């Protein structure tokens, strides 16, 4: 087995079947000269043997990680777990086909006590160092050890309350140091040496990412999306860049075009002073355009140029994860964007007109869409909405309210349409997404993993609806001043983010202009003469 190096002088390209689509695109971006944190990849073919527990696979894993860390130390000038110039890494998944949010990621690996002191020494920022330590503990314990995140969330809630602040972003370095100490105390009984052993952390994280291939949500997603032929996930280990270093830093997700409507303008969500999981998990709301313009005035221009370059190079709409560290833009990954059916049609037409793809390629891009059923739904005289969130996936959803995936499946079995309402956009709810006619969440952003899944499934989705408060004990929710009980009818508008009580009347129209364009492509394709083989 050999590892694949990305960054530095390594510019070799590899297939997604070998190293996963994410890593293959990462190597491609490195070859284009884009700002990519260096990385190395353990291949897809190791996945099945790690899951089976084969001794030779464990040996290959350890040897590959050792070789890869030596490469990262060489190209970054930092050392893994060092007390002076520490190297921290992320451990990421990546199959040959995109599975957004279904596989695991672990950040800040290598954040030992020595590394904390090294970060403080190297950056002069104790707040950054202690924030990385507590984030490492939360991520590692949940993903690798399988501990309940609730205990960590409770400690954070108690601390923010006692400090009189709104969220973790407002905690100072002394408070974060106390939080990290309290979280460490929660897990010391589970410590078999990993707390202060960077190599043990890395081995355990890589093994956990491989094994996430067999998680219930990943298996359900592959079944729903007909991806059961995939052979496994690769593991990418990438040098950390820090979006949590203050208000000149941040983490975000950007689409080169609107994946809900197909409109040809970028859609960007950025959270200042944050790491990537804050954005894609949907746990934190993006900052406003005004706040971002004040803190990072040149980032939007630079990012838009990168999005245009990637879209032209890869000839499709791109979904890009990025980090800004002290004003410098870093691209962490890119992939073809999940999109609604109506967006897919518009995007295919626009890419043909822009001569990025041919008409035959455009037809192939929408081959799985039943064009005869493609409609646009609008509300008729709906009145005033009871609440408004952020429209994440367009369309109208009308159905009975369900507050968890199990009840969504139970209610759907009666033949009624269902609207799934959740506190946050958890990808663990993928089975509930599959039976729902629409999804609503209290927090989240247009670019969170679950919003991506909703678009791919063609489901209307509203996120960030802060007026929604769910009481699971009473099985009812408050929507602003209104009460919604489980089983009550609700209507959601996925473009505007508006919610209405009851069953609202709708009207359907067909996108005749787009359908006529596709009909013309098909007519021209059918008119192509058939070439006969010559007889010798």
WOMO-V128506 format. One record per backbone hydrogen bond with DSSP energy under -1.0 kcal/mol. NH is the residue of the N-H (numbers start at 1). CO is the residue of the C=O. Records with the same first field share a line. If there is no record, write none. Layout:
NH->CO  CO
//
This chain:
4->41
6->39
7->10
10->7
19->15
20->16
21->95
24->20
25->21
26->22
27->23
28->24
29->25
30->26
31->27
32->28
33->30
34->29
36->34
39->6
40->237
41->4
42->235
44->18
46->43
47->44
50->46
51->47
52->48
54->49
58->54
59->55
60->56
61->57
62->58
63->59
64->60
65->61
66->62
67->63
68->64
69->65
70->66
71->67
72->68
73->69
74->70
75->71
76->72
77->73
79->85
82->79
87->79
89->109
90->238
91->106
92->236
102->99
106->91
109->89
111->108
112->110
116->112
117->113
118->114
119->115
120->116
121->117
122->118
123->119
124->120
129->125
130->126
131->127
132->128
133->129
134->130
135->131
136->132
137->133
138->134
139->135
140->136
141->137
142->138
143->139
144->140
145->140
147->141
153->149
154->150
155->151
156->152
157->153
158->154
159->155
160->156
161->157
162->158
163->159
165->160
170->167
171->168
176->172
177->173
178->174
179->175
180->176
181->177
182->178
183->179
184->180
185->181
186->182
190->187
191->188
197->194
201->197
202->198
203->199
204->200
205->201
206->202
207->203
208->204
209->205
210->206
211->207
212->208
213->210
214->211
215->212
219->215
220->216
221->217
222->218
223->219
224->220
225->221
227->222
230->227
234->94
235->42
236->92
237->40
238->90
239->38
240->88
249->246
250->324
251->271
252->322
253->269
254->320
255->267
256->318
258->263
262->258
265->263
267->255
269->253
271->251
273->249
274->243
278->275
279->276
280->276
281->277
284->278
287->270
292->288
293->289
294->290
295->291
296->292
299->296
302->298
303->299
304->300
305->301
306->302
307->303
308->304
309->305
310->306
311->307
312->308
313->309
314->310
315->311
319->335
320->254
321->333
322->252
323->330
324->250
325->328
327->248
328->325
330->323
331->35
332->321
333->321
335->319
337->317
340->259
344->340
345->341
346->342
347->343
348->344
349->345
350->346
351->347
352->348
353->349
354->350
355->352
356->351
357->351
362->358
363->359
364->360
365->361
366->362
367->364
369->366
371->369
373->370
374->371
376->509
378->507
380->505
386->499
387->499
389->497
390->463
392->461
393->461
397->492
399->490
400->417
401->488
402->419
408->404
409->405
410->406
411->407
412->408
413->409
414->411
415->412
419->400
420->438
421->402
422->440
426->424
429->426
430->427
433->429
434->430
436->432
437->418
439->460
440->420
441->462
442->422
443->423
448->445
449->280
452->448
453->449
454->450
455->451
456->452
457->453
458->455
459->454
461->393
462->439
463->390
465->441
466->464
468->465
469->478
471->476
476->471
477->484
478->469
479->482
480->467
482->479
484->477
486->475
487->401
488->485
490->399
491->500
492->397
493->498
494->395
497->493
499->387
500->491
502->489
507->378
509->376
512->510
515->511
516->512
517->513
518->514
519->515
520->516
521->517
522->518
523->519
524->520
525->521
526->522
527->523
//
